């Protein structure tokens, strides 16, 4: 029998935590600097010895990059905040409606706000004794999926009363995911008003060393692209965007592919980014704005697709 002074403890609930990469709190240099300092300090992201990397980060990068990045964020910022945060929030709300009252759904960012630790605390306080941590990265990479789960496991390791954890595996080749991508792309391709000669699938780039050290990311991207191409029946290419630093990155690079298309007589293209679960600065600004500026005679370049707003 429970003592009269026993504390009230919520229990018996199931929680789902959607996790995306992150965003600054505002499209201002100071906010971007805080965000980049957290992001680029993660040893999963920058696999360079700390003694060599931190002076570069704090002495050069955080003095120069925030202003440039803030300009990019200003171009994509909405009344709800950054597209990434706004869309991930709506994904969580839509999933909560689908799963019903028995499941509590929340979302968090690996870097920035809302943070993973606070989100897990909230779910536990609401009585979630079982939590599914769902990194919204279809293709597995240590710099994304593993880093997100590091933060989840680190938070749970500090808790007195730990929830049981499950993690969402990569879903790069899941038939439901491929079908959802196909339906979304077909709908958006039909609305373009022209028939593209080529569909370019642009994935976020990673250093070449991630492949050499055992990450399956490159293979996962290739399989997603192959399965999607087979479903769509349209000539499809794959490329990798968002290079950073001097190291060799996965190829071909998206900007180079775009620049080479006119030489091949390809003047009508559509670009989709099936490695992103929500639009963000990399899709809206890098592909949609900067990619569109690489204009050539009679060439029309569009970011043709946004991934389905689904958690799996």
C-alpha positions in Angstrom: 0.0 0.0 0.0 1.4 3.4 -1.0 2.3 5.6 2.0 0.3 8.8 2.4 3.4 11.0 1.9 4.5 9.1 -1.2 5.4 11.5 -4.1 3.1 11.5 -7.1 5.0 9.9 -10.0 3.5 9.7 -13.5 4.1 6.4 -15.1 3.0 3.9 -17.7 3.3 6.1 -20.8 5.2 5.7 -24.1 7.2 8.5 -25.6 8.6 9.2 -29.1 11.3 11.7 -29.6 12.0 13.0 -33.1 15.5 14.3 -33.4 16.9 16.6 -36.1 20.2 18.3 -36.5 19.6 21.8 -35.2 19.3 25.5 -35.9 20.3 28.8 -34.4 17.8 30.6 -32.3 17.8 33.6 -34.6 19.3 34.6 -38.0 21.8 36.8 -36.3 25.6 36.4 -36.2 25.7 36.0 -32.4 23.1 33.2 -32.4 24.8 31.5 -35.3 28.1 31.7 -33.5 26.7 29.9 -30.5 25.1 27.3 -32.7 28.3 26.7 -34.8 30.4 26.5 -31.6 28.3 23.6 -30.3 28.0 21.9 -33.7 31.6 22.2 -34.7 32.9 21.2 -31.3 31.3 17.7 -31.6 34.1 15.2 -32.2 31.7 13.1 -34.2 31.4 16.0 -36.7 35.0 17.1 -36.8 37.3 14.1 -36.5 40.5 16.1 -36.0 42.5 16.0 -32.7 41.1 18.6 -30.4 44.4 20.2 -29.7 44.7 21.0 -33.4 41.0 21.8 -34.1 39.9 24.0 -31.3 42.4 26.9 -32.0 41.2 26.8 -35.6 37.6 26.8 -34.6 37.8 29.6 -32.1 40.6 31.6 -33.7 39.4 31.6 -37.3 36.0 29.9 -38.1 33.9 31.4 -35.3 35.3 34.8 -36.2 34.4 34.7 -39.9 31.7 32.1 -40.7 28.8 33.3 -38.4 28.2 36.5 -40.4 28.1 34.7 -43.7 25.9 31.9 -42.3 23.5 34.4 -40.7 23.0 36.0 -44.1 21.9 32.6 -45.5 19.6 32.0 -42.5 17.9 35.4 -43.0 16.9 34.4 -46.5 15.1 31.3 -45.3 13.7 32.4 -41.9 9.9 32.3 -41.5 7.4 33.7 -39.0 7.7 30.3 -37.2 11.4 30.5 -37.1 13.8 28.4 -39.1 12.2 26.0 -41.6 13.9 23.0 -39.9 12.4 23.8 -36.5 9.0 24.7 -37.9 8.7 21.6 -40.0 10.0 19.2 -37.4 7.5 20.7 -34.9 4.7 20.1 -37.4 5.9 16.5 -38.0 5.8 15.8 -34.3 2.3 17.3 -34.0 1.1 15.2 -37.0 2.6 12.0 -35.6 1.0 12.7 -32.2 -2.4 12.8 -33.9 -1.7 9.6 -35.8 -0.5 7.7 -32.7 -3.2 8.9 -30.4 -3.4 9.8 -26.7 -1.5 6.7 -25.5 1.8 8.0 -27.0 3.5 11.3 -26.2 5.4 12.7 -29.1 8.1 15.5 -28.8 10.9 16.8 -30.9 14.4 18.0 -30.2 17.5 19.3 -31.9 21.0 17.8 -31.5 22.5 21.3 -31.5 20.6 24.4 -30.3 17.0 24.4 -29.0 15.0 22.6 -28.0 17.7 20.3 -26.7 17.6 16.5 -26.4 18.3 16.5 -22.7 15.4 18.7 -21.8 13.1 16.8 -24.1 13.9 13.5 -22.4 13.4 15.1 -19.0 9.9 16.3 -20.1 8.9 12.9 -21.5 10.0 11.2 -18.3 8.1 13.8 -16.1 5.0 13.0 -18.1 5.4 9.3 -17.2 7.1 7.9 -20.3 8.8 4.7 -19.0 9.6 3.7 -22.6 11.0 6.1 -25.2 11.7 5.6 -28.9 14.5 7.9 -30.0 14.0 8.6 -33.7 16.9 10.4 -35.5 15.4 11.8 -38.7 18.3 10.7 -40.9 17.3 8.1 -43.4 20.9 7.3 -44.2 23.1 6.4 -41.2 26.3 8.4 -40.5 28.3 8.7 -37.3 28.3 12.5 -37.6 24.5 12.6 -37.6 22.7 9.4 -36.3 25.4 8.4 -33.9 25.9 11.9 -32.5 22.2 12.2 -31.9 22.1 8.9 -30.0 25.3 9.8 -28.1 23.3 12.8 -26.7 20.3 10.5 -25.9 22.4 7.9 -24.1 24.4 10.6 -22.3 21.3 12.1 -20.9 19.8 8.8 -19.8 23.1 7.8 -18.2 22.7 10.8 -15.8 19.1 10.0 -14.7 18.2 8.2 -11.5 15.1 6.7 -13.0 16.0 5.7 -16.5 13.3 5.0 -19.2 13.7 1.9 -21.4 15.1 3.1 -24.7 14.6 2.0 -28.3 16.2 3.6 -31.3 14.9 4.0 -34.9 17.2 2.3 -37.3 18.2 3.9 -40.6 15.2 3.7 -43.1 17.0 4.6 -46.3 15.6 1.5 -48.1 12.4 0.9 -46.3 9.6 0.4 -48.8 7.3 2.8 -47.0 9.9 5.5 -47.1 10.7 4.9 -50.8 6.9 4.9 -51.6 6.4 8.2 -49.7 9.4 9.8 -51.5 8.0 8.6 -54.9 4.5 10.0 -54.2 5.9 13.3 -53.0 8.3 13.7 -55.9 5.7 12.7 -58.5 3.3 15.3 -57.1 5.9 18.1 -57.1 7.3 17.2 -60.5 3.9 17.3 -62.0 3.4 20.8 -60.6 6.7 22.2 -62.1 5.1 23.2 -65.4 7.9 21.6 -67.5 9.3 18.2 -68.0 12.9 17.9 -66.6 15.5 16.2 -68.6 17.3 15.1 -65.4 16.4 14.6 -61.7 19.4 15.4 -59.4 19.3 13.8 -56.0 21.5 15.8 -53.7 22.6 14.4 -50.4 24.5 16.2 -47.7 28.2 15.7 -48.2 30.5 13.9 -45.8 34.4 13.7 -45.9 35.7 10.8 -47.9 37.4 9.5 -44.7 33.9 8.6 -43.3 33.6 6.0 -46.0 37.1 4.8 -45.5 36.6 4.4 -41.7 33.4 2.3 -42.1 30.4 4.6 -42.3 27.7 3.1 -44.5 26.4 6.6 -45.4 27.7 6.6 -49.0 26.2 3.1 -49.7 22.9 4.1 -48.1 22.6 7.2 -50.2 23.4 5.2 -53.4 20.7 2.7 -52.6 18.1 5.3 -51.8 18.9 7.0 -55.1 18.7 3.7 -57.0 15.4 2.5 -55.5 13.9 5.9 -56.1 15.1 6.1 -59.7 13.7 2.7 -60.4 10.3 3.8 -59.0 10.2 7.1 -60.9 11.5 6.0 -64.3 13.2 9.4 -65.0 17.0 9.9 -65.7 18.5 10.4 -62.3 21.9 11.5 -61.0 23.3 11.6 -57.4 25.5 14.3 -55.9 26.8 15.6 -52.5 26.5 19.1 -51.3 27.7 21.4 -48.5 31.5 20.8 -48.6 33.4 22.3 -45.8 37.2 22.7 -45.3 40.1 21.3 -47.3 39.6 17.6 -46.9 38.5 15.4 -49.8 34.7 14.9 -49.7 32.3 12.4 -51.3 31.9 13.1 -55.0 30.5 14.2 -57.3 29.8 17.6 -55.8 26.4 19.1 -56.4 27.7 22.5 -57.5 30.0 20.9 -60.1 27.2 18.7 -61.5 25.0 21.7 -61.9 27.8 23.6 -63.7 28.5 20.7 -66.0 24.9 20.0 -67.1 24.7 22.7 -69.8 27.9 21.2 -71.4 25.9 18.0 -71.8 22.9 19.8 -73.3 20.9 19.4 -70.1 18.9 22.7 -69.6 15.9 21.5 -67.6 16.5 19.9 -64.2 14.7 19.2 -61.0 16.6 18.9 -57.7 15.5 16.8 -54.7 17.2 16.3 -51.4 16.1 12.8 -50.1 18.6 12.8 -47.2 16.8 15.6 -45.4 13.6 15.0 -43.4 12.7 18.7 -43.4 13.6 21.7 -45.4 16.5 23.7 -44.0 19.1 26.2 -44.9 20.9 23.6 -47.0 17.9 22.8 -49.1 16.2 26.2 -49.3 19.2 28.5 -49.5 22.0 26.3 -50.9 20.0 24.4 -53.5 17.0 26.6 -54.1 18.6 30.0 -54.1 22.3 29.6 -54.8 21.7 26.6 -57.0 19.2 28.6 -59.0 21.7 31.4 -59.5 23.9 29.1 -61.6 21.8 30.1 -64.6 22.6 29.3 -68.2 20.7 30.0 -71.5 17.2 28.3 -71.4 18.2 26.4 -68.2 15.6 26.2 -65.5 16.9 24.8 -62.1 14.5 24.2 -59.3 14.5 22.5 -55.9 11.7 20.2 -57.0 11.0 18.3 -53.9 10.7 18.4 -50.1 10.8 15.1 -48.3 7.5 13.8 -46.9 6.9 15.2 -43.5 7.0 11.7 -41.9 9.0 10.3 -39.0 9.6 6.9 -40.7 
